[in-house]
Amino acid sequence: YRVPWRPASRLDRAIITRASNIIPSSRIANALSTELRRRLGEGAKLDIEFDNRAMKIYLPASVPGTVRIAAMDIDRQASRFSAAVLAPDNRPGAVRLTVTGQYHRLVEVPVVTHRMRPGDRIAKVDLDWITVRSGKLDRNALLDVTKIIGMSPRRVLTPDRPIRSGDIRLPILVERGSVVTLIFRTPRMMLSARGKAIQSGSKGDTISVRNSDSKKVVDAVVTASGEASVVSTARTALN
């Protein structure tokens, strides 16, 4: 460049810099994600992973920092892509490079906002949403909040972790060792007795209950808090 300078020794060096417009990998990923969704015909969000993770594009400061996808090949089975990227466009002197990588579909997943323990009841205000890659999502993870609200944790639930179907259950209405009102109904009469629960149970669970007077054990279906209904074959346990 005909610069009138010569190093005085081998330890001297010259560094030449210029102002530039830097296009980060995130902006390139956004352009690729938009084009991928258009070509795949999907509205789902995508996460782009480049083979060259340190990729950036440097343009002169006077040139707009825009990106255009000139061409793209997609391997749907492997979820991979190869694209020709132009920055800023097809004007003379523009940067053209080939970008390769993998795309991942993203899923919105409900999670609890704070630690919840067995015995708690999950309400709508206890839930939030996070975005995760579908390939890393447990197949038993719950995506429908209607299947979570009103339920109780089987084990401690922590924030930002997807809730699996086995992590929750209906709230316990009858605790083991608690007093239970046993009810026997027919179209013409209703009998009731007091008993002690041998098992814990949620609504609809069949538990064993010992009649407090006769000491007989009967199977009963939990119907409400501290209440269970016996079947007709077990009515002798009420005597």
C-alpha positions as CSV (number, residue, x, y, z in Angstrom):
1,Y,0.0,0.0,0.0
2,R,3.1,2.3,-0.3
3,V,3.0,3.3,3.3
4,P,6.3,5.1,4.2
5,W,7.1,3.0,7.1
6,R,9.6,0.2,7.8
7,P,9.9,-1.8,11.1
8,A,13.0,-0.9,13.1
9,S,13.2,-4.5,14.3
10,R,11.4,-7.8,14.0
11,L,9.5,-6.9,17.2
12,D,7.8,-3.9,15.6
13,R,4.5,-4.5,13.9
14,A,1.7,-2.4,12.2
15,I,-2.0,-3.0,12.6
16,I,-4.3,-1.5,10.0
17,T,-8.0,-1.2,11.0
18,R,-11.1,0.2,9.3
19,A,-14.6,1.0,10.3
20,S,-17.0,-1.8,9.3
21,N,-20.6,-2.9,9.5
22,I,-20.6,-6.3,11.3
23,I,-23.5,-8.7,10.7
24,P,-23.6,-11.1,13.7
25,S,-24.5,-14.8,13.4
26,S,-27.9,-14.1,15.1
27,R,-29.0,-11.8,12.2
28,I,-27.9,-14.4,9.7
29,A,-29.8,-17.1,11.7
30,N,-33.0,-15.0,11.6
31,A,-32.9,-14.7,7.8
32,L,-32.2,-18.4,7.4
33,S,-35.0,-19.3,9.9
34,T,-37.5,-17.2,7.9
35,E,-36.5,-18.8,4.7
36,L,-36.6,-22.3,6.2
37,R,-40.1,-21.8,7.5
38,R,-41.3,-20.5,4.2
39,R,-39.8,-23.5,2.3
40,L,-40.9,-26.1,4.9
41,G,-44.4,-24.6,5.0
42,E,-44.4,-24.5,8.8
43,G,-45.2,-21.8,11.2
44,A,-43.2,-23.3,14.0
45,K,-40.2,-21.5,15.5
46,L,-36.8,-22.8,14.5
47,D,-33.4,-22.7,16.2
48,I,-30.4,-22.5,13.8
49,E,-27.1,-24.2,14.6
50,F,-24.2,-23.3,12.3
51,D,-21.3,-25.7,11.5
52,N,-19.1,-22.6,11.8
53,R,-20.3,-21.1,15.1
54,A,-18.0,-18.1,15.0
55,M,-19.4,-16.9,11.7
56,K,-19.7,-13.1,11.1
57,I,-19.9,-11.0,8.0
58,Y,-17.9,-7.7,7.8
59,L,-19.1,-5.0,5.4
60,P,-17.9,-1.5,4.7
61,A,-19.4,1.0,7.1
62,S,-21.2,2.7,4.3
63,V,-23.1,-0.5,3.2
64,P,-26.3,-1.5,4.9
65,G,-26.0,-4.6,7.2
66,T,-28.7,-6.6,5.5
67,V,-28.8,-10.3,4.5
68,R,-30.5,-12.0,1.7
69,I,-30.8,-15.8,1.0
70,A,-29.9,-16.4,-2.6
71,A,-30.3,-20.2,-2.6
72,M,-31.0,-23.0,-0.2
73,D,-30.9,-26.8,-0.1
74,I,-32.7,-28.7,2.7
75,D,-32.2,-32.2,3.9
76,R,-35.5,-32.8,5.8
77,Q,-34.6,-36.2,7.1
78,A,-31.4,-35.0,8.8
79,S,-32.8,-31.5,9.5
80,R,-29.8,-29.9,7.8
81,F,-29.4,-27.0,5.3
82,S,-27.0,-25.4,3.0
83,A,-27.6,-21.8,1.9
84,A,-25.9,-19.2,-0.3
85,V,-26.0,-15.9,1.7
86,L,-25.6,-12.4,0.2
87,A,-24.7,-9.3,2.2
88,P,-26.2,-6.9,1.7
89,D,-27.6,-7.9,-1.7
90,N,-26.5,-8.7,-5.2
91,R,-24.7,-5.4,-5.8
92,P,-21.1,-5.4,-7.0
93,G,-18.7,-6.0,-4.2
94,A,-21.2,-7.7,-1.9
95,V,-20.1,-10.6,0.3
96,R,-21.3,-14.0,-0.8
97,L,-20.7,-17.1,1.3
98,T,-22.1,-20.6,1.7
99,V,-23.5,-21.4,5.2
100,T,-24.2,-24.9,6.4
101,G,-25.8,-26.2,9.6
102,Q,-28.7,-27.8,11.3
103,Y,-32.2,-26.6,12.2
104,H,-34.2,-27.6,15.3
105,R,-38.0,-27.2,15.7
106,L,-38.9,-25.3,18.9
107,V,-41.8,-26.0,21.2
108,E,-43.5,-23.9,23.8
109,V,-43.7,-25.8,27.1
110,P,-45.5,-24.9,30.4
111,V,-43.4,-24.9,33.5
112,V,-43.9,-23.9,37.2
113,T,-42.6,-20.5,38.2
114,H,-41.4,-21.7,41.6
115,R,-40.7,-24.9,43.6
116,M,-43.9,-26.8,44.3
117,R,-44.1,-29.8,46.6
118,P,-46.5,-32.8,47.0
119,G,-49.7,-31.5,48.6
120,D,-49.6,-28.2,46.7
121,R,-52.3,-27.5,44.1
122,I,-51.1,-26.1,40.8
123,A,-53.0,-22.9,39.6
124,K,-52.7,-20.9,36.4
125,V,-50.6,-18.2,38.2
126,D,-48.1,-20.9,39.1
127,L,-47.3,-21.6,35.4
128,D,-45.1,-19.9,32.8
129,W,-43.8,-20.9,29.3
130,I,-40.3,-21.7,28.0
131,T,-39.1,-22.6,24.6
132,V,-37.1,-25.9,24.0
133,R,-36.0,-27.9,21.1
134,S,-38.5,-30.6,20.3
135,G,-35.8,-33.2,19.9
136,K,-34.7,-32.7,23.5
137,L,-38.2,-32.8,24.9
138,D,-39.3,-35.8,26.9
139,R,-42.1,-37.6,25.1
140,N,-44.1,-37.6,28.3
141,A,-43.9,-33.8,28.8
142,L,-47.2,-32.1,29.1
143,L,-47.9,-29.3,26.6
144,D,-51.6,-28.7,27.5
145,V,-52.0,-26.5,30.7
146,T,-55.6,-27.8,31.2
147,K,-54.0,-31.2,32.1
148,I,-51.8,-29.5,34.7
149,I,-54.0,-26.9,36.4
150,G,-55.7,-28.3,39.5
151,M,-53.3,-31.1,39.8
152,S,-50.8,-31.8,42.6
153,P,-47.1,-32.7,42.3
154,R,-46.1,-36.3,43.0
155,R,-42.6,-35.0,43.7
156,V,-40.9,-31.6,43.9
157,L,-41.3,-29.5,40.7
158,T,-38.7,-27.0,39.9
159,P,-38.9,-23.9,37.7
160,D,-37.9,-24.1,34.0
161,R,-38.2,-27.9,33.8
162,P,-41.0,-29.4,31.7
163,I,-43.7,-31.3,33.6
164,R,-44.1,-34.9,32.7
165,S,-47.4,-36.8,33.1
166,G,-45.8,-38.9,35.9
167,D,-44.8,-35.8,37.8
168,I,-48.4,-34.8,38.8
169,R,-51.6,-36.4,40.1
170,L,-55.0,-35.5,41.3
171,P,-54.9,-33.8,44.7
172,I,-55.1,-36.2,47.7
173,L,-58.5,-35.9,49.2
174,V,-58.1,-38.7,51.7
175,E,-54.9,-39.1,53.7
176,R,-53.8,-42.5,55.0
177,G,-54.9,-42.8,58.7
178,S,-57.5,-40.0,58.4
179,V,-61.1,-40.3,59.4
180,V,-63.4,-41.1,56.4
181,T,-67.1,-40.9,56.0
182,L,-68.3,-44.0,54.2
183,I,-71.5,-43.6,52.2
184,F,-73.6,-46.3,50.7
185,R,-76.4,-45.2,48.3
186,T,-79.3,-46.9,46.6
187,P,-82.2,-45.4,44.8
188,R,-84.3,-45.7,48.0
189,M,-81.8,-45.1,50.9
190,M,-78.4,-43.8,52.0
191,L,-76.3,-45.2,54.8
192,S,-73.2,-43.7,56.3
193,A,-70.6,-44.8,58.7
194,R,-67.2,-43.7,60.0
195,G,-64.0,-45.4,59.1
196,K,-60.2,-45.0,59.0
197,A,-58.4,-44.8,55.7
198,I,-55.8,-47.5,55.2
199,Q,-54.6,-45.9,52.0
200,S,-54.3,-42.4,50.6
201,G,-56.4,-41.5,47.6
202,S,-57.4,-38.9,45.1
203,K,-60.9,-38.5,43.6
204,G,-61.9,-41.6,41.8
205,D,-59.3,-43.8,43.5
206,T,-60.4,-47.0,45.2
207,I,-58.9,-47.3,48.7
208,S,-59.3,-49.6,51.7
209,V,-61.1,-48.2,54.7
210,R,-61.6,-49.9,58.1
211,N,-65.1,-49.4,59.6
212,S,-64.6,-47.8,63.0
213,D,-67.4,-49.9,64.6
214,S,-67.3,-53.3,63.0
215,K,-63.5,-53.2,62.2
216,K,-64.3,-54.7,58.8
217,V,-62.3,-53.5,55.8
218,V,-64.2,-52.3,52.8
219,D,-63.1,-51.0,49.4
220,A,-64.4,-47.5,48.7
221,V,-64.1,-44.9,45.9
222,V,-63.0,-41.5,47.0
223,T,-65.6,-38.9,46.1
224,A,-64.7,-35.8,48.0
225,S,-62.4,-34.6,50.8
226,G,-62.7,-37.1,53.7
227,E,-65.5,-39.0,51.9
228,A,-65.7,-42.3,50.0
229,S,-68.5,-44.3,48.5
230,V,-68.8,-48.1,48.9
231,V,-70.2,-50.5,46.3
232,S,-73.3,-52.6,47.0
233,T,-71.3,-55.8,47.6
234,A,-69.6,-54.1,50.5
235,R,-72.7,-52.8,52.3
236,T,-72.3,-55.4,55.1
237,A,-69.2,-53.5,56.2
238,L,-71.4,-50.7,57.3
239,N,-73.2,-52.9,59.8
